Amino acid sequence: MNLGAILHLNGKLKEAEENYLLALQLKPDDVITQSNLRKLWNIMEKQGLKTSKT
């Protein structure tokens, strides 16, 4: 999750998404990771980037 957050803050959105999803495989109920992923998806959608949820 921390790696995903660092990548997210540094604009590496696709890599951040991959790391958040991996973190959720390891700990599916982590609300912080879930929240970060939702925020990331909102940013990606606004930029016209494809997300794994679409």
mmCIF file as Biopython writes it, N, C-alpha, C and O atoms, coordinates in Angstrom:
data_model
#
loop_
_atom_site.group_PDB
_atom_site.id
_atom_site.type_symbol
_atom_site.label_atom_id
_atom_site.label_alt_id
_atom_site.label_comp_id
_atom_site.label_asym_id
_atom_site.label_entity_id
_atom_site.label_seq_id
_atom_site.pdbx_PDB_ins_code
_atom_site.Cartn_x
_atom_site.Cartn_y
_atom_site.Cartn_z
_atom_site.occupancy
_atom_site.B_iso_or_equiv
_atom_site.auth_seq_id
_atom_site.auth_asym_id
_atom_site.pdbx_PDB_model_num
ATOM 1   N N  . MET A ? 1  ? 0.829   -1.185  0.000   1.0 0.0 1  A 1 
ATOM 2   C CA . MET A ? 1  ? 0.000   0.000   0.000   1.0 0.0 1  A 1 
ATOM 3   C C  . MET A ? 1  ? 0.871   1.246   0.000   1.0 0.0 1  A 1 
ATOM 4   O O  . MET A ? 1  ? 0.574   2.208   -0.708  1.0 0.0 1  A 1 
ATOM 5   N N  . ASN A ? 2  ? 1.931   1.241   0.777   1.0 0.0 2  A 1 
ATOM 6   C CA . ASN A ? 2  ? 2.803   2.417   0.833   1.0 0.0 2  A 1 
ATOM 7   C C  . ASN A ? 2  ? 3.456   2.704   -0.510  1.0 0.0 2  A 1 
ATOM 8   O O  . ASN A ? 2  ? 3.572   3.862   -0.913  1.0 0.0 2  A 1 
ATOM 9   N N  . LEU A ? 3  ? 3.883   1.656   -1.202  1.0 0.0 3  A 1 
ATOM 10  C CA . LEU A ? 3  ? 4.481   1.858   -2.522  1.0 0.0 3  A 1 
ATOM 11  C C  . LEU A ? 3  ? 3.444   2.459   -3.474  1.0 0.0 3  A 1 
ATOM 12  O O  . LEU A ? 3  ? 3.759   3.354   -4.258  1.0 0.0 3  A 1 
ATOM 13  N N  . GLY A ? 4  ? 2.226   1.970   -3.403  1.0 0.0 4  A 1 
ATOM 14  C CA . GLY A ? 4  ? 1.161   2.528   -4.227  1.0 0.0 4  A 1 
ATOM 15  C C  . GLY A ? 4  ? 0.957   4.008   -3.939  1.0 0.0 4  A 1 
ATOM 16  O O  . GLY A ? 4  ? 0.766   4.799   -4.863  1.0 0.0 4  A 1 
ATOM 17  N N  . ALA A ? 5  ? 0.996   4.383   -2.680  1.0 0.0 5  A 1 
ATOM 18  C CA . ALA A ? 5  ? 0.808   5.779   -2.298  1.0 0.0 5  A 1 
ATOM 19  C C  . ALA A ? 5  ? 1.947   6.650   -2.820  1.0 0.0 5  A 1 
ATOM 20  O O  . ALA A ? 5  ? 1.709   7.758   -3.301  1.0 0.0 5  A 1 
ATOM 21  N N  . ILE A ? 6  ? 3.162   6.165   -2.730  1.0 0.0 6  A 1 
ATOM 22  C CA . ILE A ? 6  ? 4.317   6.930   -3.222  1.0 0.0 6  A 1 
ATOM 23  C C  . ILE A ? 6  ? 4.217   7.110   -4.735  1.0 0.0 6  A 1 
ATOM 24  O O  . ILE A ? 6  ? 4.439   8.204   -5.253  1.0 0.0 6  A 1 
ATOM 25  N N  . LEU A ? 7  ? 3.885   6.038   -5.433  1.0 0.0 7  A 1 
ATOM 26  C CA . LEU A ? 7  ? 3.728   6.129   -6.884  1.0 0.0 7  A 1 
ATOM 27  C C  . LEU A ? 7  ? 2.597   7.083   -7.253  1.0 0.0 7  A 1 
ATOM 28  O O  . LEU A ? 7  ? 2.716   7.869   -8.193  1.0 0.0 7  A 1 
ATOM 29  N N  . HIS A ? 8  ? 1.512   7.006   -6.510  1.0 0.0 8  A 1 
ATOM 30  C CA . HIS A ? 8  ? 0.352   7.880   -6.719  1.0 0.0 8  A 1 
ATOM 31  C C  . HIS A ? 8  ? 0.775   9.339   -6.595  1.0 0.0 8  A 1 
ATOM 32  O O  . HIS A ? 8  ? 0.460   10.154  -7.463  1.0 0.0 8  A 1 
ATOM 33  N N  . LEU A ? 9  ? 1.479   9.667   -5.533  1.0 0.0 9  A 1 
ATOM 34  C CA . LEU A ? 9  ? 1.911   11.046  -5.301  1.0 0.0 9  A 1 
ATOM 35  C C  . LEU A ? 9  ? 2.902   11.532  -6.354  1.0 0.0 9  A 1 
ATOM 36  O O  . LEU A ? 9  ? 3.001   12.732  -6.609  1.0 0.0 9  A 1 
ATOM 37  N N  . ASN A ? 10 ? 3.630   10.608  -6.963  1.0 0.0 10 A 1 
ATOM 38  C CA . ASN A ? 10 ? 4.619   10.963  -7.973  1.0 0.0 10 A 1 
ATOM 39  C C  . ASN A ? 10 ? 4.075   10.878  -9.396  1.0 0.0 10 A 1 
ATOM 40  O O  . ASN A ? 10 ? 4.828   10.961  -10.366 1.0 0.0 10 A 1 
ATOM 41  N N  . GLY A ? 11 ? 2.763   10.713  -9.508  1.0 0.0 11 A 1 
ATOM 42  C CA . GLY A ? 11 ? 2.132   10.746  -10.829 1.0 0.0 11 A 1 
ATOM 43  C C  . GLY A ? 11 ? 2.255   9.468   -11.635 1.0 0.0 11 A 1 
ATOM 44  O O  . GLY A ? 11 ? 1.912   9.454   -12.817 1.0 0.0 11 A 1 
ATOM 45  N N  . LYS A ? 12 ? 2.728   8.412   -11.038 1.0 0.0 12 A 1 
ATOM 46  C CA . LYS A ? 12 ? 2.846   7.127   -11.743 1.0 0.0 12 A 1 
ATOM 47  C C  . LYS A ? 12 ? 1.567   6.333   -11.456 1.0 0.0 12 A 1 
ATOM 48  O O  . LYS A ? 12 ? 1.552   5.383   -10.674 1.0 0.0 12 A 1 
ATOM 49  N N  . LEU A ? 13 ? 0.506   6.765   -12.122 1.0 0.0 13 A 1 
ATOM 50  C CA . LEU A ? 13 ? -0.832  6.324   -11.758 1.0 0.0 13 A 1 
ATOM 51  C C  . LEU A ? 13 ? -1.086  4.851   -12.048 1.0 0.0 13 A 1 
ATOM 52  O O  . LEU A ? 13 ? -1.659  4.157   -11.209 1.0 0.0 13 A 1 
ATOM 53  N N  . LYS A ? 14 ? -0.683  4.366   -13.187 1.0 0.0 14 A 1 
ATOM 54  C CA . LYS A ? 14 ? -0.935  2.961   -13.526 1.0 0.0 14 A 1 
ATOM 55  C C  . LYS A ? 14 ? -0.167  2.039   -12.568 1.0 0.0 14 A 1 
ATOM 56  O O  . LYS A ? 14 ? -0.696  1.020   -12.124 1.0 0.0 14 A 1 
ATOM 57  N N  . GLU A ? 15 ? 1.081   2.403   -12.256 1.0 0.0 15 A 1 
ATOM 58  C CA . GLU A ? 15 ? 1.870   1.602   -11.326 1.0 0.0 15 A 1 
ATOM 59  C C  . GLU A ? 15 ? 1.267   1.661   -9.926  1.0 0.0 15 A 1 
ATOM 60  O O  . GLU A ? 15 ? 1.283   0.669   -9.197  1.0 0.0 15 A 1 
ATOM 61  N N  . ALA A ? 16 ? 0.742   2.813   -9.554  1.0 0.0 16 A 1 
ATOM 62  C CA . ALA A ? 16 ? 0.091   2.952   -8.251  1.0 0.0 16 A 1 
ATOM 63  C C  . ALA A ? 16 ? -1.126  2.041   -8.172  1.0 0.0 16 A 1 
ATOM 64  O O  . ALA A ? 16 ? -1.345  1.363   -7.168  1.0 0.0 16 A 1 
ATOM 65  N N  . GLU A ? 17 ? -1.910  2.032   -9.238  1.0 0.0 17 A 1 
ATOM 66  C CA . GLU A ? 17 ? -3.092  1.176   -9.279  1.0 0.0 17 A 1 
ATOM 67  C C  . GLU A ? 17 ? -2.707  -0.288  -9.094  1.0 0.0 17 A 1 
ATOM 68  O O  . GLU A ? 17 ? -3.339  -1.008  -8.321  1.0 0.0 17 A 1 
ATOM 69  N N  . GLU A ? 18 ? -1.681  -0.720  -9.796  1.0 0.0 18 A 1 
ATOM 70  C CA . GLU A ? 18 ? -1.236  -2.116  -9.683  1.0 0.0 18 A 1 
ATOM 71  C C  . GLU A ? 18 ? -0.852  -2.459  -8.246  1.0 0.0 18 A 1 
ATOM 72  O O  . GLU A ? 18 ? -1.184  -3.535  -7.750  1.0 0.0 18 A 1 
ATOM 73  N N  . ASN A ? 19 ? -0.155  -1.548  -7.586  1.0 0.0 19 A 1 
ATOM 74  C CA . ASN A ? 19 ? 0.282   -1.803  -6.216  1.0 0.0 19 A 1 
ATOM 75  C C  . ASN A ? 19 ? -0.870  -1.758  -5.218  1.0 0.0 19 A 1 
ATOM 76  O O  . ASN A ? 19 ? -0.897  -2.550  -4.276  1.0 0.0 19 A 1 
ATOM 77  N N  . TYR A ? 20 ? -1.813  -0.855  -5.407  1.0 0.0 20 A 1 
ATOM 78  C CA . TYR A ? 20 ? -2.999  -0.841  -4.542  1.0 0.0 20 A 1 
ATOM 79  C C  . TYR A ? 20 ? -3.786  -2.138  -4.690  1.0 0.0 20 A 1 
ATOM 80  O O  . TYR A ? 20 ? -4.240  -2.711  -3.700  1.0 0.0 20 A 1 
ATOM 81  N N  . LEU A ? 21 ? -3.947  -2.598  -5.929  1.0 0.0 21 A 1 
ATOM 82  C CA . LEU A ? 21 ? -4.689  -3.842  -6.157  1.0 0.0 21 A 1 
ATOM 83  C C  . LEU A ? 21 ? -3.967  -5.035  -5.534  1.0 0.0 21 A 1 
ATOM 84  O O  . LEU A ? 21 ? -4.607  -5.921  -4.968  1.0 0.0 21 A 1 
ATOM 85  N N  . LEU A ? 22 ? -2.663  -5.060  -5.635  1.0 0.0 22 A 1 
ATOM 86  C CA . LEU A ? 22 ? -1.886  -6.127  -5.004  1.0 0.0 22 A 1 
ATOM 87  C C  . LEU A ? 22 ? -2.047  -6.078  -3.483  1.0 0.0 22 A 1 
ATOM 88  O O  . LEU A ? 22 ? -2.221  -7.112  -2.838  1.0 0.0 22 A 1 
ATOM 89  N N  . ALA A ? 23 ? -1.989  -4.883  -2.922  1.0 0.0 23 A 1 
ATOM 90  C CA . ALA A ? 23 ? -2.158  -4.721  -1.476  1.0 0.0 23 A 1 
ATOM 91  C C  . ALA A ? 23 ? -3.529  -5.227  -1.044  1.0 0.0 23 A 1 
ATOM 92  O O  . ALA A ? 23 ? -3.662  -5.841  0.015   1.0 0.0 23 A 1 
ATOM 93  N N  . LEU A ? 24 ? -4.546  -4.970  -1.858  1.0 0.0 24 A 1 
ATOM 94  C CA . LEU A ? 24 ? -5.888  -5.430  -1.506  1.0 0.0 24 A 1 
ATOM 95  C C  . LEU A ? 24 ? -6.040  -6.938  -1.642  1.0 0.0 24 A 1 
ATOM 96  O O  . LEU A ? 24 ? -6.895  -7.529  -0.983  1.0 0.0 24 A 1 
ATOM 97  N N  . GLN A ? 25 ? -5.239  -7.567  -2.474  1.0 0.0 25 A 1 
ATOM 98  C CA . GLN A ? 25 ? -5.242  -9.031  -2.528  1.0 0.0 25 A 1 
ATOM 99  C C  . GLN A ? 25 ? -4.706  -9.597  -1.215  1.0 0.0 25 A 1 
ATOM 100 O O  . GLN A ? 25 ? -5.176  -10.628 -0.734  1.0 0.0 25 A 1 
ATOM 101 N N  . LEU A ? 26 ? -3.720  -8.914  -0.644  1.0 0.0 26 A 1 
ATOM 102 C CA . LEU A ? 26 ? -3.110  -9.372  0.601   1.0 0.0 26 A 1 
ATOM 103 C C  . LEU A ? 26 ? -3.966  -9.020  1.818   1.0 0.0 26 A 1 
ATOM 104 O O  . LEU A ? 26 ? -4.009  -9.767  2.795   1.0 0.0 26 A 1 
ATOM 105 N N  . LYS A ? 27 ? -4.643  -7.877  1.749   1.0 0.0 27 A 1 
ATOM 106 C CA . LYS A ? 27 ? -5.455  -7.402  2.871   1.0 0.0 27 A 1 
ATOM 107 C C  . LYS A ? 27 ? -6.714  -6.729  2.317   1.0 0.0 27 A 1 
ATOM 108 O O  . LYS A ? 27 ? -6.788  -5.502  2.256   1.0 0.0 27 A 1 
ATOM 109 N N  . PRO A ? 28 ? -7.705  -7.534  1.914   1.0 0.0 28 A 1 
ATOM 110 C CA . PRO A ? 28 ? -8.882  -7.017  1.210   1.0 0.0 28 A 1 
ATOM 111 C C  . PRO A ? 28 ? -9.711  -5.995  1.991   1.0 0.0 28 A 1 
ATOM 112 O O  . PRO A ? 28 ? -10.401 -5.179  1.380   1.0 0.0 28 A 1 
ATOM 113 N N  . ASP A ? 29 ? -9.661  -6.018  3.295   1.0 0.0 29 A 1 
ATOM 114 C CA . ASP A ? 29 ? -10.500 -5.130  4.099   1.0 0.0 29 A 1 
ATOM 115 C C  . ASP A ? 29 ? -9.806  -3.835  4.509   1.0 0.0 29 A 1 
ATOM 116 O O  . ASP A ? 29 ? -10.327 -3.101  5.348   1.0 0.0 29 A 1 
ATOM 117 N N  . ASP A ? 30 ? -8.651  -3.544  3.938   1.0 0.0 30 A 1 
ATOM 118 C CA . ASP A ? 30 ? -7.906  -2.339  4.313   1.0 0.0 30 A 1 
ATOM 119 C C  . ASP A ? 30 ? -8.607  -1.102  3.748   1.0 0.0 30 A 1 
ATOM 120 O O  . ASP A ? 30 ? -8.542  -0.827  2.550   1.0 0.0 30 A 1 
ATOM 121 N N  . VAL A ? 31 ? -9.277  -0.364  4.635   1.0 0.0 31 A 1 
ATOM 122 C CA . VAL A ? 31 ? -10.081 0.779   4.188   1.0 0.0 31 A 1 
ATOM 123 C C  . VAL A ? 31 ? -9.221  1.922   3.649   1.0 0.0 31 A 1 
ATOM 124 O O  . VAL A ? 31 ? -9.671  2.672   2.783   1.0 0.0 31 A 1 
ATOM 125 N N  . ILE A ? 32 ? -8.016  2.062   4.138   1.0 0.0 32 A 1 
ATOM 126 C CA . ILE A ? 32 ? -7.137  3.129   3.629   1.0 0.0 32 A 1 
ATOM 127 C C  . ILE A ? 32 ? -6.752  2.841   2.183   1.0 0.0 32 A 1 
ATOM 128 O O  . ILE A ? 32 ? -6.801  3.732   1.335   1.0 0.0 32 A 1 
ATOM 129 N N  . THR A ? 33 ? -6.374  1.609   1.904   1.0 0.0 33 A 1 
ATOM 130 C CA . THR A ? 33 ? -6.026  1.238   0.530   1.0 0.0 33 A 1 
ATOM 131 C C  . THR A ? 33 ? -7.241  1.365   -0.379  1.0 0.0 33 A 1 
ATOM 132 O O  . THR A ? 33 ? -7.120  1.848   -1.505  1.0 0.0 33 A 1 
ATOM 133 N N  . GLN A ? 34 ? -8.399  0.943   0.088   1.0 0.0 34 A 1 
ATOM 134 C CA . GLN A ? 34 ? -9.621  1.074   -0.704  1.0 0.0 34 A 1 
ATOM 135 C C  . GLN A ? 34 ? -9.899  2.542   -1.022  1.0 0.0 34 A 1 
ATOM 136 O O  . GLN A ? 34 ? -10.246 2.880   -2.153  1.0 0.0 34 A 1 
ATOM 137 N N  . SER A ? 35 ? -9.749  3.396   -0.041  1.0 0.0 35 A 1 
ATOM 138 C CA . SER A ? 35 ? -9.981  4.824   -0.235  1.0 0.0 35 A 1 
ATOM 139 C C  . SER A ? 35 ? -8.976  5.419   -1.211  1.0 0.0 35 A 1 
ATOM 140 O O  . SER A ? 35 ? -9.345  6.180   -2.105  1.0 0.0 35 A 1 
ATOM 141 N N  . ASN A ? 36 ? -7.707  5.070   -1.038  1.0 0.0 36 A 1 
ATOM 142 C CA . ASN A ? 36 ? -6.673  5.574   -1.945  1.0 0.0 36 A 1 
ATOM 143 C C  . ASN A ? 36 ? -6.931  5.127   -3.373  1.0 0.0 36 A 1 
ATOM 144 O O  . ASN A ? 36 ? -6.734  5.897   -4.314  1.0 0.0 36 A 1 
ATOM 145 N N  . LEU A ? 37 ? -7.364  3.903   -3.536  1.0 0.0 37 A 1 
ATOM 146 C CA . LEU A ? 37 ? -7.640  3.383   -4.874  1.0 0.0 37 A 1 
ATOM 147 C C  . LEU A ? 37 ? -8.808  4.121   -5.511  1.0 0.0 37 A 1 
ATOM 148 O O  . LEU A ? 37 ? -8.763  4.439   -6.699  1.0 0.0 37 A 1 
ATOM 149 N N  . ARG A ? 38 ? -9.861  4.399   -4.732  1.0 0.0 38 A 1 
ATOM 150 C CA . ARG A ? 38 ? -10.991 5.168   -5.272  1.0 0.0 38 A 1 
ATOM 151 C C  . ARG A ? 38 ? -10.544 6.560   -5.706  1.0 0.0 38 A 1 
ATOM 152 O O  . ARG A ? 38 ? -10.940 7.035   -6.771  1.0 0.0 38 A 1 
ATOM 153 N N  . LYS A ? 39 ? -9.731  7.211   -4.895  1.0 0.0 39 A 1 
ATOM 154 C CA . LYS A ? 39 ? -9.216  8.539   -5.252  1.0 0.0 39 A 1 
ATOM 155 C C  . LYS A ? 39 ? -8.374  8.464   -6.521  1.0 0.0 39 A 1 
ATOM 156 O O  . LYS A ? 39 ? -8.485  9.317   -7.402  1.0 0.0 39 A 1 
ATOM 157 N N  . LEU A ? 40 ? -7.532  7.439   -6.606  1.0 0.0 40 A 1 
ATOM 158 C CA . LEU A ? 40 ? -6.690  7.261   -7.784  1.0 0.0 40 A 1 
ATOM 159 C C  . LEU A ? 40 ? -7.551  7.059   -9.025  1.0 0.0 40 A 1 
ATOM 160 O O  . LEU A ? 40 ? -7.290  7.667   -10.063 1.0 0.0 40 A 1 
ATOM 161 N N  . TRP A ? 41 ? -8.580  6.209   -8.930  1.0 0.0 41 A 1 
ATOM 162 C CA . TRP A ? 41 ? -9.461  5.969   -10.071 1.0 0.0 41 A 1 
ATOM 163 C C  . TRP A ? 41 ? -10.146 7.249   -10.518 1.0 0.0 41 A 1 
ATOM 164 O O  . TRP A ? 41 ? -10.311 7.471   -11.718 1.0 0.0 41 A 1 
ATOM 165 N N  . ASN A ? 42 ? -10.550 8.099   -9.574  1.0 0.0 42 A 1 
ATOM 166 C CA . ASN A ? 42 ? -11.169 9.377   -9.939  1.0 0.0 42 A 1 
ATOM 167 C C  . ASN A ? 42 ? -10.197 10.237  -10.743 1.0 0.0 42 A 1 
ATOM 168 O O  . ASN A ? 42 ? -10.581 10.835  -11.748 1.0 0.0 42 A 1 
ATOM 169 N N  . ILE A ? 43 ? -8.959  10.299  -10.310 1.0 0.0 43 A 1 
ATOM 170 C CA . ILE A ? 43 ? -7.939  11.069  -11.024 1.0 0.0 43 A 1 
ATOM 171 C C  . ILE A ? 43 ? -7.707  10.489  -12.410 1.0 0.0 43 A 1 
ATOM 172 O O  . ILE A ? 43 ? -7.656  11.218  -13.401 1.0 0.0 43 A 1 
ATOM 173 N N  . MET A ? 44 ? -7.567  9.167   -12.470 1.0 0.0 44 A 1 
ATOM 174 C CA . MET A ? 44 ? -7.294  8.514   -13.751 1.0 0.0 44 A 1 
ATOM 175 C C  . MET A ? 44 ? -8.440  8.749   -14.735 1.0 0.0 44 A 1 
ATOM 176 O O  . MET A ? 44 ? -8.206  9.020   -15.913 1.0 0.0 44 A 1 
ATOM 177 N N  . GLU A ? 45 ? -9.665  8.646   -14.253 1.0 0.0 45 A 1 
ATOM 178 C CA . GLU A ? 45 ? -10.821 8.856   -15.136 1.0 0.0 45 A 1 
ATOM 179 C C  . GLU A ? 45 ? -10.878 10.292  -15.643 1.0 0.0 45 A 1 
ATOM 180 O O  . GLU A ? 45 ? -11.205 10.526  -16.807 1.0 0.0 45 A 1 
ATOM 181 N N  . LYS A ? 46 ? -10.561 11.258  -14.778 1.0 0.0 46 A 1 
ATOM 182 C CA . LYS A ? 46 ? -10.552 12.663  -15.193 1.0 0.0 46 A 1 
ATOM 183 C C  . LYS A ? 46 ? -9.492  12.918  -16.264 1.0 0.0 46 A 1 
ATOM 184 O O  . LYS A ? 46 ? -9.657  13.791  -17.116 1.0 0.0 46 A 1 
ATOM 185 N N  . GLN A ? 47 ? -8.398  12.146  -16.211 1.0 0.0 47 A 1 
ATOM 186 C CA . GLN A ? 47 ? -7.325  12.300  -17.190 1.0 0.0 47 A 1 
ATOM 187 C C  . GLN A ? 47 ? -7.549  11.430  -18.421 1.0 0.0 47 A 1 
ATOM 188 O O  . GLN A ? 47 ? -6.727  11.428  -19.338 1.0 0.0 47 A 1 
ATOM 189 N N  . GLY A ? 48 ? -8.648  10.697  -18.448 1.0 0.0 48 A 1 
ATOM 190 C CA . GLY A ? 48 ? -8.960  9.854   -19.595 1.0 0.0 48 A 1 
ATOM 191 C C  . GLY A ? 48 ? -8.163  8.570   -19.649 1.0 0.0 48 A 1 
ATOM 192 O O  . GLY A ? 48 ? -8.045  7.951   -20.706 1.0 0.0 48 A 1 
ATOM 193 N N  . LEU A ? 49 ? -7.611  8.165   -18.507 1.0 0.0 49 A 1 
ATOM 194 C CA . LEU A ? 49 ? -6.838  6.933   -18.451 1.0 0.0 49 A 1 
ATOM 195 C C  . LEU A ? 49 ? -7.739  5.758   -18.127 1.0 0.0 49 A 1 
ATOM 196 O O  . LEU A ? 49 ? -8.697  5.889   -17.364 1.0 0.0 49 A 1 
ATOM 197 N N  . LYS A ? 50 ? -7.434  4.626   -18.700 1.0 0.0 50 A 1 
ATOM 198 C CA . LYS A ? 50 ? -8.199  3.415   -18.442 1.0 0.0 50 A 1 
ATOM 199 C C  . LYS A ? 50 ? -7.804  2.864   -17.067 1.0 0.0 50 A 1 
ATOM 200 O O  . LYS A ? 50 ? -6.624  2.808   -16.720 1.0 0.0 50 A 1 
ATOM 201 N N  . THR A ? 51 ? -8.803  2.464   -16.303 1.0 0.0 51 A 1 
ATOM 202 C CA . THR A ? 51 ? -8.559  1.837   -15.006 1.0 0.0 51 A 1 
ATOM 203 C C  . THR A ? 51 ? -8.915  0.364   -15.082 1.0 0.0 51 A 1 
ATOM 204 O O  . THR A ? 51 ? -9.556  -0.078  -16.036 1.0 0.0 51 A 1 
ATOM 205 N N  . SER A ? 52 ? -8.507  -0.383  -14.098 1.0 0.0 52 A 1 
ATOM 206 C CA . SER A ? 52 ? -8.823  -1.808  -14.087 1.0 0.0 52 A 1 
ATOM 207 C C  . SER A ? 52 ? -10.304 -2.048  -13.783 1.0 0.0 52 A 1 
ATOM 208 O O  . SER A ? 52 ? -10.813 -3.142  -14.027 1.0 0.0 52 A 1 
ATOM 209 N N  . LYS A ? 53 ? -10.997 -1.041  -13.254 1.0 0.0 53 A 1 
ATOM 210 C CA . LYS A ? 53 ? -12.412 -1.224  -12.943 1.0 0.0 53 A 1 
ATOM 211 C C  . LYS A ? 53 ? -13.305 -1.007  -14.152 1.0 0.0 53 A 1 
ATOM 212 O O  . LYS A ? 53 ? -14.478 -1.378  -14.121 1.0 0.0 53 A 1 
ATOM 213 N N  . THR A ? 54 ? -12.773 -0.412  -15.223 1.0 0.0 54 A 1 
ATOM 214 C CA . THR A ? 54 ? -13.596 -0.151  -16.413 1.0 0.0 54 A 1 
ATOM 215 C C  . THR A ? 54 ? -13.313 -1.140  -17.503 1.0 0.0 54 A 1 
ATOM 216 O O  . THR A ? 54 ? -13.916 -1.068  -18.574 1.0 0.0 54 A 1 
#
